[in-house]
Amino acid sequence: MEPLVDPDRLSSWMDGEGLEPGAPVTVDRITTGHSNEVFRVARGERVFVLRRPPRTPLSPTAHDMAREFRLLRAFFGHAAVPVPEPIAGCFDLDVLGVPFYLMAPIDGVVVRETLPEPFVDDPKAPRACAYELVDALAGIHAFDWRAGGLADFGKPDGYLERQVPRWLGQLERYATRPLPDVDAAGRWLQEHTPPMQPPAVIHGDYKLDNVMFAPRLPVELVAVVDWEQSTVGDPLVDLGWMIGLWLESGERAAFGGASPFEPGADLPSRQDLISRYAAQSGRDVSRLAFYCVLGLFKLACVMEGSFARFRAGTSDDAYFAALETGVPALARRALEFAEGTA
C-alpha cells in the first residue's frame, strides 16, 4: 500500500517552496487520526507539522485542506485567539495524491484522557483550563470575518435550517441499521429551530482536546487546532457542541470514557461556562438547548459514518468498534437536552 506521505515527493515539493531545499526529509506519524492524519516532518534545521486527509474520507466535505489553510492564514496574527502558524499549502494532487499543508509545531499539551504535567498537581488547573477554553471561543466568534477576507467562506443565510436535512442526508448514505433516537432528535430540532444569531466564524468541532495549553503554569491556551469543519454561520453551534460534550464532576461520556479531571476536581458547571460566554460575547444564550441537541445529533450522524467504515473494513481504527452502542447513546443524550433533563 502506498504510504500516506511519500518523503521523496514531499522533498521535491518542499524544494520548490524554499523549505530547507536539498536537506533530507524524515516523516513520522503523530496520530492515526479519527479524522485527518497528522505527521511530524523534519528537514534541515526546521520541524513542520503536515496535515492531510485520511485514506478513506468521512464525507466529501469533511477534509477540505484548502479551507482549513485559508482559515489559519486569516486568523494567524490577526484574531484574538492563537492558532498554529500556516507555512505552505499544496493542493496539487500530483504531489501526494491529496491536498495537504504544513504548519509550525506548537509547544503545548492536550487535555484528553488525563490531566498532563504540570497541571496534575495544581488544584486550580481544571477550572483554569475550562475558562481558557470558553474565553478562546468568545475570541473566535469576535473575529471580523468580513474584514479578515472570509466574506465568501460560508453561507450564513439559512444556516440553521440546513443542518438537520444535511446530516440526515449524510446518514442515509452510509447507515446500515435503524437509529430511532437519532430520528427523534432530528424531528425535535426541526420543530424547535430558533432565529439565527448574527453570523461568525464557527470552528465546527470545538472541545477541550482541540486546543493546546502551554506545558507550564499558570494555565495558558496557546493554540486552537483542527479547523477542518470551520465555516461561517451561527456561532452558538460551537457553544452548544462544547456544552453538550462537557462533563461535570462525576459524569461519564455518553459512549464511555471519563473526564480527564479527577473526581472532585474544581470544575465549572455547564451553566457557569454558558454564563461566562454570554458575558464575554454579549450573545443571547436563552435557547442554547437547541444547539446542544444539534451538536450531539450531528456527532451521532458523523460517528455512524465512522462505524460504517469500521464494519466495512475500510478503517483500522479500533475506537470505532465502540460506536455500535456509542451512536445510540449519543442520540439518547441529545434527547436529554431536548427534555431538559441533562
C-alpha positions as CSV (number, residue, x, y, z in Angstrom):
1,M,0.0,0.0,0.0
2,E,1.3,3.4,-0.9
3,P,2.5,5.5,2.1
4,L,0.3,8.3,3.3
5,V,3.2,10.7,2.9
6,D,5.9,9.9,0.3
7,P,9.2,11.5,1.5
8,D,10.7,11.8,-1.9
9,R,7.7,13.5,-3.4
10,L,7.3,15.7,-0.4
11,S,11.0,16.7,-0.6
12,S,10.7,17.8,-4.2
13,W,7.7,19.9,-3.4
14,M,9.4,21.5,-0.4
15,D,12.4,22.3,-2.6
16,G,10.1,24.3,-4.8
17,E,8.7,26.1,-1.7
18,G,12.2,27.0,-0.5
19,L,11.7,25.0,2.7
20,E,15.2,23.8,3.6
21,P,15.9,22.8,0.0
22,G,18.2,19.9,-0.6
23,A,18.2,18.6,3.0
24,P,17.0,15.1,3.8
25,V,13.4,14.7,5.0
26,T,12.1,12.4,7.8
27,V,8.4,11.8,8.3
28,D,6.9,10.4,11.4
29,R,3.2,9.8,12.0
30,I,1.9,11.7,15.0
31,T,-1.7,10.4,15.1
32,T,-3.6,7.7,13.3
33,G,-6.4,10.1,13.1
34,H,-10.0,9.6,13.8
35,S,-10.3,12.1,11.1
36,N,-7.3,13.9,9.4
37,E,-3.8,12.4,9.5
38,V,-1.0,14.4,11.2
39,F,2.7,13.9,10.7
40,R,6.0,15.4,12.0
41,V,8.2,16.4,9.2
42,A,11.9,17.2,10.0
43,R,14.2,18.8,7.4
44,G,17.4,20.6,8.0
45,E,17.1,22.9,11.0
46,R,13.3,23.0,10.9
47,V,10.4,20.9,12.0
48,F,7.0,21.1,10.4
49,V,3.6,19.5,11.1
50,L,1.8,18.1,8.0
51,R,-2.0,17.6,7.9
52,R,-3.7,15.6,5.2
53,P,-7.0,13.7,4.8
54,P,-7.3,10.1,5.9
55,R,-7.0,7.4,3.3
56,T,-10.8,6.9,3.4
57,P,-12.7,10.2,3.7
58,L,-15.6,10.5,6.1
59,S,-17.6,12.6,3.7
60,P,-17.0,14.7,0.5
61,T,-16.7,17.9,2.5
62,A,-15.1,16.8,5.8
63,H,-11.4,17.2,4.8
64,D,-11.0,20.4,2.9
65,M,-7.4,21.3,3.4
66,A,-7.6,24.4,1.3
67,R,-10.3,25.9,3.5
68,E,-8.5,24.9,6.7
69,F,-5.3,26.5,5.5
70,R,-7.1,29.6,4.4
71,L,-8.7,30.0,7.8
72,L,-5.4,29.7,9.6
73,R,-3.9,32.4,7.3
74,A,-6.8,34.7,8.1
75,F,-6.6,34.1,11.9
76,F,-2.8,33.9,12.5
77,G,-1.6,37.2,14.0
78,H,-5.0,38.9,13.4
79,A,-7.5,37.2,15.7
80,A,-8.0,37.3,19.5
81,V,-7.2,33.6,19.7
82,P,-4.0,31.8,18.9
83,V,-3.7,29.3,16.0
84,P,-0.8,27.4,14.5
85,E,1.3,29.3,12.0
86,P,0.4,28.2,8.5
87,I,3.6,27.8,6.4
88,A,2.7,26.3,3.0
89,G,-0.2,24.5,1.4
90,C,-0.2,22.1,-1.5
91,F,-3.4,21.4,-3.4
92,D,-1.8,19.8,-6.5
93,L,-2.9,16.1,-6.3
94,D,0.2,15.0,-8.3
95,V,2.4,15.5,-5.2
96,L,0.8,13.3,-2.5
97,G,-2.4,12.4,-4.2
98,V,-4.4,14.5,-1.7
99,P,-4.3,18.2,-0.7
100,F,-2.2,18.9,2.4
101,Y,-0.5,21.7,4.2
102,L,2.4,22.4,6.5
103,M,2.2,24.4,9.7
104,A,4.6,25.3,12.6
105,P,4.7,22.9,15.6
106,I,3.2,24.1,18.8
107,D,5.0,23.7,22.1
108,G,1.9,22.6,24.0
109,V,-0.1,19.8,25.7
110,V,-3.6,18.5,25.1
111,V,-6.0,17.6,27.8
112,R,-7.7,14.5,26.6
113,E,-7.8,11.3,28.7
114,T,-5.8,12.6,31.7
115,L,-4.6,15.9,33.0
116,P,-0.9,16.3,31.8
117,E,2.0,17.5,33.7
118,P,2.4,20.0,35.3
119,F,-1.4,20.6,35.7
120,V,-2.0,17.4,37.6
121,D,-0.7,18.8,40.9
122,D,-2.4,22.1,40.7
123,P,-6.0,22.1,42.1
124,K,-6.7,25.4,40.2
125,A,-5.8,23.9,36.8
126,P,-9.1,22.2,35.9
127,R,-11.2,25.4,36.3
128,A,-8.5,27.4,34.6
129,C,-8.5,25.0,31.6
130,A,-12.2,25.4,31.3
131,Y,-12.2,29.1,31.5
132,E,-9.4,29.4,28.9
133,L,-11.5,27.1,26.6
134,V,-14.6,29.3,26.8
135,D,-12.7,32.5,26.6
136,A,-11.0,31.4,23.4
137,L,-14.4,30.5,21.9
138,A,-15.6,34.0,22.6
139,G,-12.4,35.2,20.8
140,I,-13.1,33.1,17.7
141,H,-16.7,34.5,17.5
142,A,-15.5,38.1,17.9
143,F,-13.3,37.8,14.8
144,D,-14.3,40.2,12.0
145,W,-14.6,37.6,9.3
146,R,-15.6,40.0,6.5
147,A,-12.6,42.3,7.2
148,G,-10.5,39.2,7.6
149,G,-11.0,38.1,4.0
150,L,-13.6,35.4,4.7
151,A,-16.7,37.0,3.3
152,D,-17.2,34.0,1.0
153,F,-16.1,31.4,3.5
154,G,-19.6,30.2,4.3
155,K,-23.3,30.6,3.6
156,P,-24.8,32.0,6.8
157,D,-28.2,32.7,5.3
158,G,-30.4,29.7,6.3
159,Y,-27.6,28.0,8.1
160,L,-29.6,26.5,10.9
161,E,-32.5,25.4,8.7
162,R,-30.0,23.4,6.5
163,Q,-28.4,21.4,9.4
164,V,-30.9,18.6,10.0
165,P,-31.5,17.8,6.4
166,R,-27.8,17.9,5.7
167,W,-26.8,15.5,8.4
168,L,-29.7,13.1,7.8
169,G,-28.8,13.1,4.2
170,Q,-25.3,12.1,5.0
171,L,-26.5,9.4,7.4
172,E,-28.8,7.9,4.7
173,R,-25.7,7.3,2.5
174,Y,-24.0,5.0,4.9
175,A,-26.5,3.9,7.6
176,T,-26.8,0.1,8.0
177,R,-29.3,0.0,10.9
178,P,-32.3,1.8,12.4
179,L,-31.5,4.6,14.8
180,P,-34.8,5.7,16.2
181,D,-33.4,8.2,18.7
182,V,-31.4,9.9,16.0
183,D,-34.6,10.3,14.1
184,A,-36.4,11.6,17.2
185,A,-33.7,14.2,17.8
186,G,-33.9,15.3,14.2
187,R,-37.7,15.8,14.5
188,W,-37.3,17.8,17.7
189,L,-34.7,20.1,16.1
190,Q,-36.9,20.8,13.1
191,E,-39.7,21.7,15.4
192,H,-37.6,24.0,17.7
193,T,-35.3,25.9,15.4
194,P,-34.6,29.4,16.8
195,P,-33.9,32.5,14.8
196,M,-30.2,32.6,13.8
197,Q,-27.7,34.6,15.8
198,P,-25.5,37.2,14.0
199,P,-23.1,35.1,12.0
200,A,-19.5,34.5,12.9
201,V,-16.7,32.1,12.1
202,I,-17.5,28.6,13.5
203,H,-14.8,26.2,14.5
204,G,-17.1,23.2,14.0
205,D,-15.5,20.8,16.5
206,Y,-14.8,23.0,19.5
207,K,-13.9,21.0,22.6
208,L,-11.2,20.5,25.2
209,D,-9.0,18.2,23.2
210,N,-9.0,20.5,20.1
211,V,-7.0,23.2,22.0
212,M,-3.4,23.1,23.3
213,F,-2.1,24.6,26.5
214,A,1.4,25.7,27.3
215,P,3.3,23.0,29.2
216,R,3.7,25.2,32.3
217,L,1.8,27.0,34.9
218,P,-0.2,29.2,35.1
219,V,-2.6,27.6,32.6
220,E,-2.5,29.3,29.2
221,L,-4.2,28.3,26.0
222,V,-1.6,28.6,23.2
223,A,-3.5,27.2,20.1
224,V,-6.9,26.2,18.8
225,V,-6.3,23.4,16.3
226,D,-8.3,21.1,14.0
227,W,-10.2,23.6,11.9
228,E,-11.3,21.2,9.2
229,Q,-15.0,21.9,9.8
230,S,-14.8,25.6,10.1
231,T,-17.3,27.9,8.3
232,V,-19.4,31.0,8.8
233,G,-22.7,30.5,10.5
234,D,-24.5,30.6,13.8
235,P,-21.7,30.8,16.5
236,L,-23.9,29.2,19.2
237,V,-23.4,25.9,17.3
238,D,-19.9,25.9,18.7
239,L,-21.1,26.7,22.2
240,G,-23.8,24.0,22.1
241,W,-21.2,21.4,20.8
242,M,-18.8,22.3,23.7
243,I,-21.5,22.3,26.4
244,G,-23.2,19.1,25.1
245,L,-19.8,17.3,25.5
246,W,-18.8,19.0,28.7
247,L,-18.7,16.6,31.7
248,E,-19.5,17.9,35.1
249,S,-17.8,16.4,38.1
250,G,-18.7,12.7,38.4
251,E,-20.3,12.4,34.9
252,R,-19.2,10.0,32.2
253,A,-19.3,10.4,28.5
254,A,-22.4,9.2,26.7
255,F,-20.4,6.5,24.9
256,G,-17.9,5.5,27.5
257,G,-14.8,7.2,28.8
258,A,-14.5,9.7,31.7
259,S,-13.5,13.3,32.3
260,P,-9.7,13.9,32.1
261,F,-10.2,15.6,35.5
262,E,-10.1,13.7,38.8
263,P,-13.3,13.1,40.7
264,G,-14.0,16.0,43.0
265,A,-11.9,18.4,40.9
266,D,-12.9,22.1,41.0
267,L,-14.8,22.2,37.7
268,P,-17.2,24.8,36.5
269,S,-20.7,23.6,35.7
270,R,-22.2,23.8,32.2
271,Q,-24.2,26.8,33.4
272,D,-21.0,28.5,34.6
273,L,-19.5,28.2,31.2
274,I,-22.6,29.4,29.4
275,S,-22.8,32.4,31.7
276,R,-19.1,33.2,31.1
277,Y,-19.5,33.0,27.3
278,A,-22.7,35.2,27.4
279,A,-20.9,37.9,29.5
280,Q,-17.9,38.0,27.1
281,S,-19.8,37.7,23.8
282,G,-23.0,39.6,24.6
283,R,-25.0,36.9,22.8
284,D,-28.4,35.6,23.7
285,V,-28.0,32.0,25.1
286,S,-31.6,31.6,26.3
287,R,-32.2,28.8,23.7
288,L,-29.0,27.0,24.0
289,A,-30.7,23.6,24.5
290,F,-31.4,23.6,20.8
291,Y,-27.7,23.9,20.0
292,C,-26.7,21.2,22.5
293,V,-29.2,18.8,20.9
294,L,-27.9,19.8,17.4
295,G,-24.3,19.2,18.4
296,L,-25.0,15.7,19.8
297,F,-27.3,14.9,16.9
298,K,-24.6,15.9,14.4
299,L,-22.0,13.9,16.3
300,A,-24.2,10.8,16.2
301,C,-24.6,11.1,12.4
302,V,-20.8,11.6,11.9
303,M,-19.9,8.7,14.2
304,E,-22.3,6.4,12.5
305,G,-20.3,7.1,9.3
306,S,-17.1,6.1,11.2
307,F,-18.9,2.9,12.5
308,A,-19.9,2.1,8.9
309,R,-16.3,2.4,7.8
310,F,-15.2,0.1,10.6
311,R,-17.9,-2.5,9.7
312,A,-16.9,-2.4,6.1
313,G,-13.3,-2.9,6.9
314,T,-12.1,0.4,5.4
315,S,-10.8,1.7,8.7
316,D,-8.4,0.0,11.1
317,D,-9.3,2.4,14.0
318,A,-10.4,0.2,16.9
319,Y,-12.0,3.2,18.6
320,F,-14.8,2.9,16.0
321,A,-15.9,-0.5,17.2
322,A,-17.3,1.1,20.4
323,L,-19.7,3.2,18.2
324,E,-22.1,0.2,17.8
325,T,-23.5,1.3,21.2
326,G,-22.0,4.7,21.3
327,V,-24.0,6.3,18.5
328,P,-27.4,5.3,20.1
329,A,-26.1,6.6,23.4
330,L,-25.2,10.0,21.8
331,A,-28.7,10.3,20.4
332,R,-30.2,9.5,23.8
333,R,-28.0,12.1,25.4
334,A,-29.3,14.6,22.8
335,L,-32.9,13.9,23.8
336,E,-32.0,14.6,27.4
337,F,-31.0,18.1,26.5
338,A,-34.3,18.4,24.5
339,E,-36.3,17.2,27.5
340,G,-34.4,19.5,29.9
341,T,-33.0,16.6,32.0
342,A,-29.3,17.0,31.1
